[in-house]
Amino acid sequence: MKPIFSLITALLLAPLAALLAADDLPEPPVSWKYPPEMPGASVEVYREVNGVKLNAYIFTPPNHRASDRRPAVLFFFGGGWKGGSPGQFLPQSLYLAQRGMVAIPCDYRVLSRHGVLPQDCLRDAKAAIRWARANAARLGIDPDRIVAGGESAGGHLAAAVALVPGFEDGDHTEVSSMPNALALFNPAVVLSPVDGQPGLLSDEKIADIRARADGRPQEISPYHFVRAGLPPSILFHGTKDEAVPFPTVELFAKAMTAAGNRCELKAYEGQPHGFFNPGRGKGEPREEATRCFHRTIRELDTFFVSLGYLKPSDKPPILAAKKLSDFQPLVRTETWTEKWPDASGKAETRNVTAEAWTQAMQATLDAQGTLHIAARAQPYYLDGPLVVKSGQKLSADPTAEIRLKPGTNTCMVRNEHVVTLNTNPLPTDLPLDSDITIEGGIWTTLAVSRAESNGNLRGHSAKENPAFGTHGVILLQNVRRVSVKNVTIRQSRPFGVHLANAHEFTVENITLEEHCRDGVHVNGPASDGVIRGVRGDSHDDNVALNAWEWKHYAPSYGPIERIVIEDITGAPESLPAANSIRILPGVKRFDDGTTLDCPISDIMLRRITNIREFKLYDQPNLELGRDNDFSIGVGTVKNLRLEDLTFNHPGKIELHANTDALSIHNVRVNHPITPEWHLLAIGPKSMTYQSGGPSKPEKWTEIFSPDLDCIARNVSISGVRVRDSQADLPIEQVVKVIEQKPNADYPKTTPKGGTGKGIWIR
């Protein structure tokens, strides 16, 4: 038989000093908006119902592993079953994760967003508990130590998950939804009149609850299902709560205790509904809410210690919202030299005294999970990459300029788990960093001219032991659900945004200014991405999808699929820009002889302006030697669609890949065309690189693969028109099929030519 605890037991367990200390603690981080910002959380969909995806925001302890068996708490927000946000429990989740639990605020359907009843909310809450228990081994939690927690309507759901039978549907119904403990904050536990308790609920409140619950509130009223054998519970409630009257929780706690269940009620004298919610209001009420938050979290900590879910601690974590200015002591002022072009364009060495902000910015990210870089007149300097972890957000004012200190030779921002993965095919169980946002700022590695990089030639992942093949200003490898937007890349030598093994990503509104390499560069494997609104001048590809890749730029290899590239604008003709988009499939052969097909499929390119070259051709690695690094066969492209292309200057689509289902529609040619002009060329290219100069033909090499055939089938072309014409150009003028032949006069004339040909199966 379980021991019966009195209602005041926990007061004896809680150290008085800890409660008093809470009076002086700072306001914790908060997130009241919907959808919430949840720094530090990874996000998973725990349930999809009627097309609605419900997220679980997962906060884990430091160095958490899937092999751990941590206790977990699932929180359900308040809002009268009508609204609210999972962000309500951000501070509790951050605290408990630091203490060693997995904390998971959960979204659920509500009336204002989904038109549902409280009964449907309960179905979602039960599904969340089942999901956590069914996935316990993967999430690193103990399926026998799962807590349901919540506030107000969410407190009702947490209690009802344990007490109310039924309302089970969806996935994992074979798994129990019974939690192992309850943590309830001003919960609605009595939803219907109670015999012998007249006036417990006013007539007005009874009518309101009946209306919300479709006239059937008793079927989901926790009090009416109190019985023996229920989980231990703790309740926090203000005695002046008018939304959920205090006598209702008193009655519930007495009934639970009488039935032999452990139930502790923490009465907060004179406090209203939601008294423990920090970050709202002004003045003394806001300060009092902060004090109550710290008191309730300490009492909750003590409760979990008593259950054996946490170990006692004399120094529990103290949460406080942090700003970059709080870490000003970590900013270092240093002097170094930089090279800049003078008025004549000649390199000029300048002495620079400036601030290095890497440590301060990283400390802010680590403490808060978010970092905002404010506008200021002087640039910020970094002397190493900022590491953004799962669930974190880095933002900068659009005018804030962030520079890489000369000689650093790394990326400027990256995710946490960047590793060398280009020696073999990727393992299928590789964990991914997730839910990362990078927004705003002007980022430069100080490549101030074509010849001068100020010692920042590479975008390595780290100064020491970098992951091989990493090369980005912003580097995201092994990631899911990441977003980079409203960023300017200025005068940089690495790729602007370098993604590899990236899934469900968005790169949006990227401006390139005198940029030296690819703007957005994606290495396989990659899937389900959107690249939108890339504009400006780059000396290399504006966008590149490289499933196969030159190995010193490839953190990984693999298929690329389901990518949308849209609203891409090249630089004006007056600027020396490449204005190109590359799509590079292939077949990778690793050093041990293993091969990996790297196809590209289901790609949409639309609303593309002033791109002169669409590169879909094979190209061996000239930097390491074409015989040392090459695709062992022509790559494969499937389901490639190009729509709404505008050519204000001569441009072309060059296809040297085995292609099935190529669609080109609505192309506007706004320049004069000659008889030699074609929009689409199918077949191999030949071009000679005169390494060593024109007098040393023995050192010359072929840039492309002119001896390899390619086949194109299921090609659909329509709407290719000149200027304001309403008539399509004839297909013979639009498409050219290439058949290479050896150049008998080589090396007197170039290129060398070859034996490959394009084959168009019409």
Disulfide bonds with the S-S distance in Angstrom:
none
